[in-house]
Amino acid sequence: MINPNKGTGPLAGVRVIDLTAMVMGPYSTQIMADMGADVIKIEPPAGDNTRYISVGPAPGLSGVFVNVNRGKRSVMLDLQTAEGKKALRALIETADVFIHSMRSKAIARLGFSYADVCAINPAIVYTNCYGYSRRGPDGDKPAYDDTMQAECGLTHVQQLLTGRADFVGTIMADKVAGLTVLYATTMALFHRERSGEGQEVEVGMFETMASFMLVEHANGAMFDPPLSKAHYPRAVAPNRRPYRTRDGYVAALIYNDKHWSLFVDAVKPAWVGPELATLAQRARQIDKVYGLLGETFLERTTQEWLDLLLKLGIPAAPLRTTDELFDNPHLNAVGFFETLDTPQGKVRFPGVPTWFSQTPGKVAGPAPALGADTHDVLEEVGISAAVVETAPIVVVSEEGPA
């Protein structure tokens, strides 16, 4: 049977066996599906827990799940049974990528370690999604986005910035790690395309987020001897925040010497002096600069500032809510959102953020119901779904699906 979700993007023809759950792994494979890959999501009888963590049009189809699992095919297998393992082995024979988010000992106990999978399909790209690299002493520790934000220093720099050790308002560790899984896996596919050689890939959330945070925050701590603490002063300056205006807020970055000169010439603030003339001078006292600018922004309305700053070519933006993104004129003009008909009604998906002139991606299809594609997918590899069929386990809380 032809996969109804088969795409025409740059990953068309690539088959991915996806044993990931929650967000880190599914986000990476969602992008693969958008880019044309045939992503077969293997789920246990209880399903991916993300099916039940937020509102949705039907039980097991929460908004978060629907977004990060769109365009995939769901195959329900109980990998504790011989029949489930046999079916998965048959699928592995047909795959280009095998990706999982279990701990290393757990996947090995099931009989699907890299050595096991490579014995079935030597050319496969096998990607491990871990909280911590299995090569270190924390390899068996559980990990979630909140604990990773604390572990990697994100809550620390938030405390430097705001005075409070806060989490950021997005599951940043899950998503950054998911993007890292994506590029690591596609790099391995590129190597295989050149050499014919498959390989094992490992992505740890902790290592990923440490790398992400230290891009700018390593700063002077990289040198021997260290020249500063491990943080980038501009990013954690307490006065670095949206500027309050006469009637609201505006975000603006008056940073390089060109923009500074344009701003000073147009606004003529009384506090400007030669000690702030260059970027290097301002960088050494950046929190003071932000404070002075904050006082000046109180003198005009948000729209007055936006009109002036954009006329001068200085980066500036109003503060938008996430709800407003759905009606954003720019996003709508570039066709960012894609509306699909699904069995539960229309769904307006945030679409593909990249553009390809020859192999564009797209939202490949709706998210699947648990086990919706078990029969069709197993039929493709000559296995009767009746042999592996297991009744789904519905997760219910006092308020409905958990």
C-alpha angles and dihedrals in degrees: 000000000000113000106249089210094053109137138206098220128114092284095050109140095028115119118206125194103206120199095164128119140190111022116305097069099028091052090056093047091044088062090047089054091048087052092055105269121140100238115193109195112207111207133180119234090270091053129219108321089229088073088076108036103090143015121301143159093259138013111282094022105090118171094251092050094046092053099047096039101044117134094020130117118234120220116182112213131165100218090191087074129074090233093054092049092048091053092049092050090053091052091048089058089063098042137102096193134032114190129177140169101205123117112268095250092049096052090045092053089055090054098249105108117137091266091052095047094042089054088059097041115011094186095056124121105227115197124193117202108200138168091225128008111269087225092074136064092261094054095117097044116116116241137196133173095265094051091046092052087056095042097051097049098256093122088047094057090044087057091050089051102042106014091246129091094234133165114237116252097254136058090256099161093053093049098042089048090048091054089049090052088052097052094041092051095046091047088055089049089051090052090050090050089055099040109017088236122133122203148178119263127194126197120182121194091217095050090044094051093043088055091045095050095044095055089094103001095062085070112136093356089077093071130083108260097025114249097197145353117288099269138090106239098213093054094052100037105133091225091054101110138106109298117249111232131193090276108015140327141305132190114221137159113207094178122130123062094256094055092041092054093047091050095047093048092050100041102027097203113200094231097061115116140159091269088073098044100108135046091240091055093047093046091059091057100026097143091055090050092051090050093052092048089049091058092049095050090061089070098072140037124262093253092048090054093046092050092050099042095046090048088055092047093245115146109254137151141175119246108262130191120231087245089060091059089074090063098036110139094215095049091047092048092055092046094245096156120065121198116209131186110235133176087261095050135268119341122194104210126197096243140214112311095201129074128214122187095209107021109030120184127224141179096285097207145305124305113272127245112243108289093353093141100036095108097046097043095047090046087059089062095040100257125129112234089216089071093061101027115137127173113252117250110230113215111216133179131184089273096045127268109016 
